Amino acid sequence: MEAQNPFGLDGLSDFGLPSGVDIRPTLLQALTDIYVHRLSHTPDEERRYTELALRLLEAVDVPTRIAVARRLAGYLSPPPRVLQWLTGDLPEVAAELRSHSLLQPSAAVGEAAPNLAVMPGVEDDTPHEGERFADVPRAIDLATAGELNELFFAADANERRLILLNLNVVAPIAAGRISVSRDPSVGRRLEAAALARNREDFAQHLARSLQIPREQARRIARDDLGEPVVVAGKALRMRREVLHRILMFVNPAVGHSVERVHALAALYDEMTSQAAEGMVAIWQALQQNERAGAKHQPLTWDDEVRQRARPVTAVQRTPAAPGTSGRRSAS
């Protein structure tokens, strides 16, 4: 079954869509961006990323290979086989990596040993797994989170599915490490809002339970393909039947297609919790931008409406000369 091969390595060479759009460059850059935001990786994570990256590098264009080389050039310990492949590529690709510390003459022999302690794929007792993931959410900076978020929302259904089924190769955190609400009532509240077709209420509950920006929660609720809602449901450990009902009602563009709802339910089964939580970690990193303007933002959507109404009420209380003030203010 396809779910037994979540990384889809055997089929990557076929991911040119009928429309002629090739998603492999997008996938490779997205996975590489997430990979380099982990300070270290387990041997299995490095192996899987290496297999996927090498397969994709064989198929993507030169600008994509340059972009990947540039991202890995700033990473302390890129996978050795990927580094070797890129340095043997065209001169313009290899040039991006020439200054990397692992390729300097001093690091080639005598001084390579200190770097092995942090090289992915090298067995080491430290840091322990809990320590390794403890500060990972802070490693996703706002700019990168924004880029990855936009890339995901701009993708079509096939691209999103491929990204989500491969995201756990380089997911920035282990399953269960993000901070979200585990209250069983969350699913009931989200379902009630969806059944009432109240997307604003749905978005408010989603923002609080996932600890993501409110506008991002609204974007998830408005999305016409539905994968972001599936990600949220998986991260919240929502029951499958609850998610199914939410998908049918939260957005008519999704709910009116039985085939689409079934495809999303299948994605929920195939996707790992680690992949879902990795995407939520990206959304939570966007919170930095919302906090910056928090002093000037209303607490809730209703507050925003009331705040916009208050100045109007104040103006109406102000005495004005009959028949003149209104025209002056409009001129």
N, C-alpha and C positions, 0 to 999 in steps of 0.2 A: 504494500500500500504506500501511497505517497507520503502519508504521515510518518512512516518509518524512515524516511530519508528527508528530514526537514531542511537540509541545506541544499538540496536539489542540484548537486554538482553534475549529475549525469545529463541534466537538461539545460544547463546554462547556455550552451552554444545555440540553443533554439529560441532564446528569448528576444528575437526580433518580432515585434507584433505585426499582425496583418496590415496595420496602417502604415507600416514602414518605420515606426519609432523603435529604436533600440534602447532598451532600458539598462543594459549592462554598464555603460559609463556612470549612470546615476547610482546604481547599486554599489559599484566599486568605490566611488567617492564617499558615499554615505557610510558604508561599513568601515572604511579607512578612517574617516573623521571620528567615528565613535571609538575605534580601536586605539587611536593615539591619545584619547582622553582617559585611558587607564594607565596608571604608572607601571603596573605589572600584570602579567597574564599567566595562567596555569599552562603547563605543557599542552594539554588538550585544546585549550582555547587558541594557543598559538598555531598548533597543527591545523585546526579547522580553518582559521583565518588564512593561513598560508595556502592551503589547498584551494580555497575559494578565490583568493586574490590571484594566484598564478593562472587559474583557469580563465578568469576575467581579463587579466592583462594580455593574454594571447589574443583576445577578441576586440579590445577597445582601441580607440584611435590615439594618435600621438599626444594631442592636447590633454587627454584624460590621463595618460601615463605620466606626463609631466606634472600634472596636478597631484597625482598620488605620490610621486617622488618628492615633490615639494613638501607635502604633509609629513612624510616619513623622515625628511631631512631634519626636521625640528624635534624628532622623537628620539629619546636617549637610546632605546634598544629595539629597533625594528626587527622583524623576523629575518634571520640570516638568509634564507632562501629567496625571500622577496627582495631583499637588498641586493643580493647577487644578481638576480634577474634584471633589476632596473639598472644596475651599473654596467651590465652587458648590453643594454639597449642602445638606441641611437644616441649620438653625442649630446643632443639637446636634452634628452631625458637623464642621462648619466650625470650631466653637469650639475643638476640640482642637488646631487648627493656627494659631490667631491669634497666638500668641507666637513662631512660628518666625522665625528671623532673615531668611529669604528673603522674608518677607511684611512686614517692617518698612519704614516709609517711607524710612529711611536706606539700606536695601538695594535699594529699588526702582529707583533710577537711578544715583546717583553712586557708591555703595559696592558695587555688585553685582559689579564686575569681579574683585576679589580672590577671591570665592567661585567664579568660573568655573573656576579652576584645579583645584578638587576636584569640580566638578559632573560626575556621570556623563553621558556622551554628548558631552563636549567633548574634542576631540583634544588630547592633551598627550603629550610625549615622556617625562614622568616621572610616577609611578614606572614603571620598566620592568616587564615582566611578571613576571620572576623575583622582583623586589623586592616587587611588589604582593602576591604570594601567600606570601611568605616567612614572615610572621607571622600568617597568617590563622587557623591552628588555635587560636592563643591568643585570638582574638577571640570564640570561642564560649564563653561563660561556662557554668558548671555548671548554673545555673537554667534558662537557655534550652535547653541540650542536654537536660536532663531533660524539659522540656515537649515538645520536638519528638520525643524518643524515645517518650514515652508516647502522644503523638498518633498516631505511626506504628503502634505496636503495638495501639492501640485500634481502628484502622481495619480495615474489611473488605477482601476481596481487590480489589474494584473501586477502592476509595479508595487502597489502597496502590499499585496499578498506576499510577493517575493521578498520584500524588505522585512516584513514581520516574521516570516518563517526563517529568515537568516539572521535576524537581529541578535538572537541569543549567542551567536558565535562571538560577538564582541560587545555584548551588553555591558554597560558601565557598572552594573551592580548585580549582586546575587539576588535570587528570588527571596522576597520577604524583607528586603533591606530598606525599601523606600517607606516613608511615613505616610500612610493613608488610613482612612477610617475602616476598621474591621467590624463596625456595628452592623449586625444583621438587618436592622431597620433601614439602613441606607438603601438597600435594594427595593424595599417596599415603598419608600418615599419617592425614589426615582421612577418606579413603575406607576405609582399613582399620578405623578406629574405627567408621564407619557400618556397614560390612558385618558387623562383630561386634556390632552393635546396642549399643555401649557409648557412650551419650550423654555420660557424664561424661568419658571419655577424649577424645571428640570436642570437648567444650567446652574442655577444657584446652589442646588443640592450637590451637583457634580463638582463645582468649584470647591465647596467646603470639604467634601469627602476625599477628593484627590489632592487637595491643597495646591491647586493650580490657579492661575489668573482667571478672573471672571470672564473676561473677553475670550480667553481660550476655551473655556467651558461652553460659551455660547457658540463658538465656532464648531466645536464638536457636535453640539445639538443640531446645528444647521447643516452639517455636512450631508450632501446628497448621495454619498456612496455608502456610508455607514461603518467603515472600518474603525474610526476613532471611538465610536460607541462600544464596539467589540473590545478594543484595547482597554477601555475604562472598565467594562464588565469583568474582563479577565483579571485585571489588577485588583479589583474589589472582591474577587472570588465570588462573583454573583452566580446564582444558580442558572443553569442553561435555560430553563423554561421561563424564568423571569426576564432574562436577556431577550429571548425570542419575542415576548410580548412587547418589550420596550422597542425593539426594532420595528415592529409592526405599526406602532403608533406615534413614536416621537417625531418622525419625519415622513410625510406622505410620499416623497420621492423614493424612499426605501420601502416603506410598508406596502405600497401598492403593487410591488413586484414580489410575488411568492418565490420566484426563482432567486431573486437577490437576497431575500431573507434567509433562504436555505443555504445559499453560498456563504453568507456571513456566519451562520450557525456552525457550518463546517469549519470555517476559519477559526472560530472560537475553540473548537475541539483540537485543531492542529497546532495552534499557537501555544508556545510555552508561557508559563507565568513570568519567567525571567525576561522574555522578549517584551511582554506587555509592560512590565515594571520598568524596563529600560526606556521605553517610549514615554512613560509617565515621568520618569526622572528628567527627560528632556523638557517636558511641559512644565515641571516644577521649577526648572532653572529659569524659565521665562518670568517667574515671580519676581526676580530681581528688578525687572523693568517696571512692574506694577508698584513695588514698594517705593521706588524712587518718586512716584507721583502720589503716594498714598495720602500725604497731608492735604492734598487738594481734591481728593476724590470722595464722593459720598460712600457711605457704608454699604448701601444696598441699592438696587435698581430703583426701588420706590423712593428712596431718599433723593436720588438724582432727579426724579420727576418733580418731587416737592420743592427741591432747591431751585429748579428752573422756574417754578410757579411763584415763589416768594417775592422776587423783585417786582413782578407784575402787580401783585396785591399791594405792595408798598406804594407803587406809583399811583394806584387807583385811590388810595387814601389821601393823597396830597391834593389840597384844594387847588383849583385852577380856574382861570378866567374862562367863563363860558364861551364856547365857540371858537377859541383861539389856540389853546395849548395843544390840542390834538393835531392841528394842522402844522404848528411849528415843529413838533417832534417828528413829524413824518417828512418834513422838507429837508 
